Amino acid sequence: MKRTRIRDIMAGDAIGQECTVQGWVRTRRDSKGVSFLELNDGSTIKNLQVVIDEEYHGGAAPEQQLANGCSVVISGRLVSSQGKEQAVELKARSIEILGEAPAEEYPLQKKRHSFEYLREIAHLRPRTNTFGSVARVRSEMSFAIHRFFHERGFIYVHTPIITGSDCEGAGDMFTVTTLPLENVPKNGGEIDYSGDFFGKKASLTVSGQLEGETYACALTDIYTFGPTFRAENSNTSRHLAEFWMIEPEMAFCDITRNMDVAEEFLKYIFTYLLDHCGDDMDFFDSRINRGVKENLANIVQSSFERITYTHAVELLSKTQAKFEYPVQWGLDLQSEHERYITETVYGKPVIITDYPKEIKAFYMKLNDDDRTVRAMDILVPRLGEIIGGSERESDLGRLKQRIIDLGLNPDDYWWYLDLRRFGSVPHSGFGLGFERLIQFVTGMQNIRDVIPFPRCVKTLDF
């Protein structure tokens, strides 16, 4: 018999139908000759109750093997449930155990485990409610992101993971090499990469933006959505060494349209999430972070406020609120400042523009004052910055000088400069860290808990 997903059973009127389900036993309880199994197949957070009563004649599944964690195939008839927690249950006709899970060895015997403990068994944590819900939300959000750009004619570009360019100029990059680490060749004290695989120093990318711009300057509207890497030695709840980024790039686009697209983008994917992940979002709202659904709904209904960095500093300087970090023109805004602006001053999302050039990347377009760049950050309540972007510098001379001013070598960016030399156009883009997005929409506190297999400092278990 064809397998029926538990999600489909819960969504329809299936009373009286014969069906076959497959999944893993979450719990089992026995009462007066009747056994009740809670079965989950990952398609929904909801479990299907299976009743094994005196009429059951399957006989193929020894009772002692029907333990928490085992995998089974169960056929039977769907009937109205006598319990309060579900409307339908499956009256078992036959049971086949596919894989046992001995109770004395299976690590998920308790109903609740700490997230710290579950990180130690990341291969099993998807079987819990929390991490099953995180996985489904990641999947639905990925689809919503692709759908948003597809509906608007953007072209999906796969940018390289191995690169010779440092997009941010931060230097926190993983080196990719085939050189013998036990005897690295050197020339005058410096590592000699001439004999390496690429003949030069190569790294894992921190962003697909620069390469994405090459396609935007030919195809107009493109986006990337792929893995990026940072070798930042930060062992905190906000840092990963491997994470995913969404980065659209748009030609013939100034900073104003860039902000318009970014605002529309957030509202679209949040609406999609609320419309398509109801059960999982109810779980996060009730068990992880109360109010997370209301916050998303408020963002969707808001008109984002737009202010300059200078105005933001003025607002923060005038307040009586106490901050851990200083407020001063020329310093980057911290999360506490961003949340104060969104939650206390405006009570809604805020887009801050025109940051000092000294605290932003070389590729951002200089304003006429020669002090600020056409950068924009979108701040949202309960988080702070969620999106960062800018209008890119389209003037060849200015871009080259910015590269030099920041201590970078223009020769490493010859192809990037060529985009300004041949048919340059105003163009803009922004970036959104996917794991930070999932943290925000679910209310999960540690970024290591919103990616299937976290890569971070001193952690590489898989």
Secondary structure, 3 states (H helix, E strand, C coil): CCECCHHHHHHCCCCCCEEEEEEEEEEEEEECCEEEEEEECCCCCCCEEEEECCCCCCCCCCHHHCCCCCEEEEEEEEEECCCCCCCEEEEEEEEEEEECCCCCCCCCCCCCCCHHHHHHCCCCHHHCHHHHHHHHHHHHHHHHHHHHHHHCCCEECCCCCEECCCCCCCCCCCEECCCCHHHCCEECCEECCCCCCCCCCEEECCCCHHHHHHHHHHHCEEEEEEEEECCCCCCCCCCCCEEEEEEEEEECCCHHHHHHHHHHHHHHHHHHHHHHCHHHHHHHHHHHCCCHHHHHHHHHHCCCEEEEHHHHHHHHHHCCCCCCCCCCCCCCCCHHHHHHHHHHHHCCCEEEEEEEHHHCCCCECECCCCCEEEEEEEEECCCEEEEEEEEECCCHHHHHHHHHHCCCCHHHHHHHHHHHHCCCCCEEEEEEEHHHHHHHHHCCCCHHHCCCCCCECCECCC
